[in-house]
Amino acid sequence: MRNRHWGWEQCPPKFYICFKLQTMKIGIIKEGKTPPDKRVALTPDLCKLIVDKYPEVQVQVQKSDIRAFTDQEYIDAGLPVVDDVSDCDVLIGVKEVPISQLIPNKTYFFFSHTFKKQPYNRELLNAIIDKNIRLIDYEVLVGRNKKRIIGFGRYAGIVGAYNGLLAFGKKHGLYNLKPANQCFDKKEMEGEFAKIKLPANFEMAMTGDGRVAHGAIEVFEGAGLKKVSPQDFLEKEFDYPVYSQLLVTDYNCRKDGQPFTRREFFTDPLPFKSNFFRFAKVADVYTSCHYWDHRSPIIISRDDFKSPDLRLSVVADVSCDIDCAVGCTLRPSTIADPLYGYNPMEEKETDFMDADAVGVMAVDNLPCELPRDASMDFGAEFVEGVLPELLNGDPDQIIAKATETENGKLTSHFAYLQDYLEGKE
């Protein structure tokens, strides 16, 4: 009988380290969700790096005609490309695996979109439990510093910021950029920056300070925008294009006028309100890259959009919280049709080029527009931050704490999902 890593079926999580790794076979699965996703968790080069560095690890790649990296690229890297990965111990994907494609009694890594009790994936999580699958969700893999160690956020910011500049050029007839999804890679997309001709007094406001925001900043600076402080953004005039990065302390305040305290805001945001609109009065484009909690103040409301003082003509809503934080975001848009218009007075969708419309970009799967680069970035994070934990007994319980299901039930870290599973929530 072939040795298995850790003896997951018999060994409680806290004793994972008691087993010495003999062999592990990793399978890179074909993405099965519709619409197709061209991203992959591990690129050919990274797969080769793994098998070269870790002799105890084998990697197989399931055949796929949709990946940004072809089967031949994996073959050229020396990887076996197969129809069936059911003999693998660990199966690695990106998006939710269709129920019909789940292989029982396996360990899976993918974005399940269940830990927030998303109703559209309740059936999937029940099926995972019924099939005795150990599910490790990328979205809840956090390090000792409590920050996420893996994700596609950087490329959401990169593509979202680019799309916002594309939208502004189209809205005002200033320039035309090639859509990111029509570029072979990030390098080709960056070649489009030379076409950008912004007004000398152009101002971009951006909210956020995480991976997404820093991805957006890469594009702003690559396109020639200069960073200015929030205070200067509000009070000074510029003869060159600028952007300002706004933190929660910049666009929120206490309702009672008392000093803002970050700890209080993140503990209980109800006593606070947004004061973002002062930025909307001077900004041409707003790019949202923040994380928004449903208890938090609406950042810019539908009433704000009706104000005659509004200067915004384009909103690139990278965060894409529908019909809440950013009032003009009525629905997500698509890669094929990324732009729509918002009529503030009627509070309805209209044509993007309508003179009275605020242009909206609200694509909710932005990293898919640059699948090769996004996959390389994501895979590098997996190899650096996740694989060593997987191979060395998970000493910091990073994987254990991101394991939603095991042995046919929810783990203790995700017991709060029980009512959701049973349809009581």
ABEGO torsion letter per residue (X at the ends): XBBBBGGAAABBAAAAAABBBABBBBBBBBBABOBBBABBABBAAAAAAAAAABAABBBBBBBBAABABBAAAAAAAGBBBBABAAABABBBBABBBBAAABBBGBBBBBBAGAAAGBAAAAAAAAAAAAAGBBBBBAAABBBAAGBBABEAAAAAAAAAAAAAAAAAAAAAGABBBBBAAABABAAAAAAAAAABBBBAABBBBBBEABAAAAAAAAAAAAAGBBBBBAAAAAABBBABBBBBBBBAAAABBBAAGBBBBAAAAAABAAABBBAAAAAAAABABBBBABBBBAABBBABBAAAAABAABABABBBBAAGBBGBABAABABBBBAABABBBBBAAAGBBBBAABAABBBBBABABAAAABAAAAAAAAAAAAAAAAAAAAAAGGAAGAAAAABABBGGBBBAAAAAAAAAAAGAX
